[in-house]
Amino acid sequence: MRLVSTVELIAIRERVHNALDPYEGPVPPEHFDELLKAVRDFKEWYELWDVEFSRKYENAGMSRLLSATMCLIRSLAFYRQSLRIQHLHAELFHNATALRGINGPEDVKKMPGSQRELALRSIEIAREGLDITVNSTSYREGMKYGMGIGSTIFRIDLIFIQPSTILMPLRRSRDPSCCASLDSCKQISFLCNPF
């Protein structure tokens, strides 16, 4: 099931990748339209496979009782969170192609509205990925068995979110969660290299 879902995601990513060619020079306006279509496709892919995985593993999203503390917690299964990370990473990767040429604050000031919206959306995507990887106990537990892949995804998210929060100062000053995101980066560094 994971193989089929991954192959389907790769097929969507290939279509988007081909549609965004050429990768040099200014970003043409039609690329932003293609990225909107890609967002819908990635979302449909995620929703379809989330349902399928939930059917196969019925307790994937159910609350479970912890016998030691006798309290209920909401715990999504690792594979569902991994599916979400795949979705977020696919979207973030393709968004980055349309954010090329943004090298400093002066470039941010010149960004067209569609590119600015895409940058802000990409920051939110990276934050969601960081939130799952840092705050989800089941995801961290699952990472023990796939650390190479997990730490690579973390680092890709970090590469994107750190410069973005620096380059988007107006957003950062109004949004206290930016500080939380940077704190998450420190936690991830520890998770990836605990020694």
C-alpha positions as a printed NumPy array, in Angstrom:
array([[  0.   ,   0.   ,   0.   ],
       [  2.83 ,   2.401,   0.827],
       [  4.526,   1.548,  -2.461],
       [  1.416,   2.341,  -4.509],
       [  0.794,   5.61 ,  -2.643],
       [  4.422,   6.656,  -3.127],
       [  4.365,   5.836,  -6.845],
       [  1.194,   7.918,  -7.246],
       [  2.81 ,  10.843,  -5.427],
       [  5.908,  10.576,  -7.622],
       [  3.695,  10.668, -10.735],
       [  2.067,  13.906,  -9.533],
       [  5.448,  15.38 ,  -8.657],
       [  6.85 ,  14.493, -12.08 ],
       [  3.938,  16.21 , -13.831],
       [  4.384,  19.332, -11.709],
       [  8.146,  19.302, -12.17 ],
       [  7.794,  19.105, -15.958],
       [  5.153,  21.857, -15.988],
       [  7.427,  24.253, -14.081],
       [ 10.232,  24.01 , -16.636],
       [ 12.309,  26.148, -17.423],
       [ 13.954,  26.743, -14.069],
       [ 16.131,  29.665, -15.083],
       [ 15.17 ,  33.315, -15.121],
       [ 12.084,  35.012, -13.747],
       [  9.129,  32.903, -12.683],
       [  6.378,  33.098, -15.325],
       [  2.842,  33.83 , -13.996],
       [  1.511,  30.521, -15.362],
       [  3.808,  28.676, -12.928],
       [  1.767,  30.033, -10.041],
       [ -1.398,  28.651, -11.674],
       [  0.324,  25.286, -12.052],
       [  1.318,  25.351,  -8.374],
       [ -2.299,  26.007,  -7.352],
       [ -3.328,  22.96 ,  -9.368],
       [ -0.513,  20.985,  -7.73 ],
       [ -1.748,  21.98 ,  -4.25 ],
       [ -5.162,  20.508,  -5.118],
       [ -3.572,  17.346,  -6.542],
       [ -1.325,  16.846,  -3.509],
       [ -4.271,  17.427,  -1.176],
       [ -6.452,  14.924,  -3.054],
       [ -3.606,  12.391,  -2.962],
       [ -3.179,  12.867,   0.781],
       [ -6.905,  12.649,   1.546],
       [ -7.338,   9.49 ,  -0.546],
       [ -4.426,   7.681,   1.027],
       [ -5.191,   8.907,   4.538],
       [ -8.61 ,   7.279,   4.211],
       [ -7.102,   4.082,   2.802],
       [ -4.491,   3.808,   5.55 ],
       [ -7.156,   4.568,   8.165],
       [ -9.289,   1.701,   6.836],
       [ -6.406,  -0.707,   6.887],
       [ -5.307,   0.331,  10.374],
       [ -8.56 ,   1.17 ,  12.125],
       [ -6.974,   2.531,  15.295],
       [ -4.704,   4.946,  13.417],
       [ -6.458,   8.077,  14.61 ],
       [ -8.29 ,   6.793,  17.646],
       [ -7.697,   8.081,  21.123],
       [ -5.907,   5.566,  23.277],
       [ -5.877,   5.047,  27.   ],
       [ -2.561,   5.202,  28.786],
       [ -2.719,   2.757,  31.662],
       [  0.032,   4.487,  33.64 ],
       [ -1.592,   7.92 ,  33.74 ],
       [ -5.195,   6.949,  32.933],
       [ -5.605,   9.904,  30.606],
       [ -6.694,   9.972,  26.984],
       [ -4.373,  11.339,  24.356],
       [ -4.811,  11.831,  20.675],
       [ -2.103,   9.952,  18.836],
       [ -1.976,   9.625,  15.08 ],
       [ -0.054,   6.594,  13.927],
       [  3.425,   7.115,  12.571],
       [  2.549,   6.028,   9.044],
       [ -0.256,   8.607,   8.786],
       [  2.065,  11.342,   9.982],
       [  4.67 ,  10.109,   7.538],
       [  2.054,  10.361,   4.787],
       [  1.369,  13.954,   5.835],
       [  5.097,  14.76 ,   5.833],
       [  5.36 ,  13.355,   2.288],
       [  2.488,  15.616,   1.233],
       [  3.996,  18.699,   2.859],
       [  7.459,  18.008,   1.512],
       [  6.181,  17.551,  -2.055],
       [  4.357,  20.875,  -1.905],
       [  7.28 ,  22.665,  -0.267],
       [  9.773,  21.344,  -2.809],
       [  7.772,  22.586,  -5.781],
       [  7.004,  25.919,  -4.117],
       [ 10.729,  26.484,  -3.7  ],
       [ 11.191,  26.443,  -7.481],
       [  8.861,  29.427,  -7.767],
       [ 10.693,  31.259,  -5.003],
       [ 14.012,  31.281,  -6.816],
       [ 15.812,  34.594,  -7.01 ],
       [ 14.812,  35.652,  -3.485],
       [ 18.228,  36.295,  -1.965],
       [ 17.7  ,  39.147,   0.449],
       [ 15.271,  41.666,   1.945],
       [ 15.441,  43.85 ,  -1.178],
       [ 14.136,  40.914,  -3.267],
       [ 11.284,  40.378,  -0.815],
       [ 10.184,  43.994,  -1.243],
       [  9.963,  43.48 ,  -5.029],
       [  8.047,  40.186,  -4.9  ],
       [  4.758,  40.104,  -6.793],
       [  1.697,  39.273,  -4.676],
       [  1.4  ,  35.702,  -5.941],
       [  5.014,  34.965,  -5.05 ],
       [  4.617,  36.596,  -1.615],
       [  1.522,  34.467,  -0.905],
       [  3.452,  31.386,  -1.992],
       [  6.355,  32.291,   0.325],
       [  4.02 ,  32.757,   3.293],
       [  2.223,  29.487,   2.486],
       [  5.586,  27.733,   2.26 ],
       [  6.565,  29.023,   5.692],
       [  3.314,  27.585,   7.077],
       [  3.975,  24.243,   5.362],
       [  7.478,  24.077,   6.835],
       [  6.106,  24.941,  10.294],
       [  3.52 ,  22.164,  10.08 ],
       [  6.235,  19.698,   9.116],
       [  8.396,  20.892,  11.99 ],
       [  5.468,  20.618,  14.377],
       [  4.868,  16.992,  13.426],
       [  8.531,  16.066,  13.661],
       [  9.17 ,  17.849,  16.957],
       [  5.908,  17.511,  18.884],
       [  4.603,  14.109,  17.834],
       [  5.724,  11.339,  20.153],
       [  4.653,   8.604,  17.745],
       [  6.512,  10.216,  14.848],
       [  9.703,  10.557,  16.912],
       [  9.354,   6.914,  17.98 ],
       [  8.953,   5.857,  14.349],
       [ 12.001,   7.898,  13.373],
       [ 14.215,   5.545,  15.34 ],
       [ 13.768,   3.102,  12.471],
       [ 14.171,   5.6  ,   9.64 ],
       [ 16.534,   8.24 ,  10.959],
       [ 18.341,   8.811,   7.671],
       [ 15.161,   9.723,   5.831],
       [ 13.66 ,  11.625,   8.753],
       [ 16.71 ,  13.761,   9.401],
       [ 17.001,  14.563,   5.69 ],
       [ 13.413,  15.82 ,   5.626],
       [ 14.031,  17.839,   8.797],
       [ 17.049,  19.489,   7.317],
       [ 15.224,  20.335,   4.095],
       [ 12.45 ,  21.977,   6.139],
       [ 15.033,  23.829,   8.211],
       [ 16.89 ,  25.025,   5.128],
       [ 13.646,  26.561,   3.918],
       [ 12.154,  27.945,   7.115],
       [ 15.218,  29.651,   8.603],
       [ 15.956,  31.99 ,   5.666],
       [ 12.249,  32.575,   5.083],
       [ 11.626,  33.8  ,   8.61 ],
       [ 14.62 ,  36.104,   8.315],
       [ 13.61 ,  37.433,   4.888],
       [  9.974,  38.035,   5.837],
       [ 10.474,  40.481,   8.755],
       [  6.986,  42.009,   8.624],
       [  5.397,  38.597,   8.983],
       [  7.832,  37.603,  11.721],
       [  7.212,  40.675,  13.835],
       [  3.453,  40.058,  13.835],
       [  3.667,  36.312,  14.278],
       [  5.046,  35.022,  17.585],
       [  5.055,  31.471,  16.23 ],
       [  8.196,  32.327,  14.225],
       [ 10.149,  32.299,  17.473],
       [  8.572,  28.947,  18.299],
       [  9.596,  27.651,  14.866],
       [ 13.195,  28.656,  15.446],
       [ 13.081,  26.971,  18.862],
       [ 11.782,  23.875,  17.066],
       [ 14.863,  24.023,  14.836],
       [ 17.063,  23.707,  17.927],
       [ 15.026,  20.713,  19.125],
       [ 15.355,  19.07 ,  15.725],
       [ 19.106,  19.565,  15.744],
       [ 19.2  ,  17.631,  19.006],
       [ 16.888,  14.894,  17.683],
       [ 19.016,  14.439,  14.559],
       [ 22.312,  14.464,  16.497],
       [ 21.602,  13.477,  20.111],
       [ 25.284,  12.839,  20.919]])
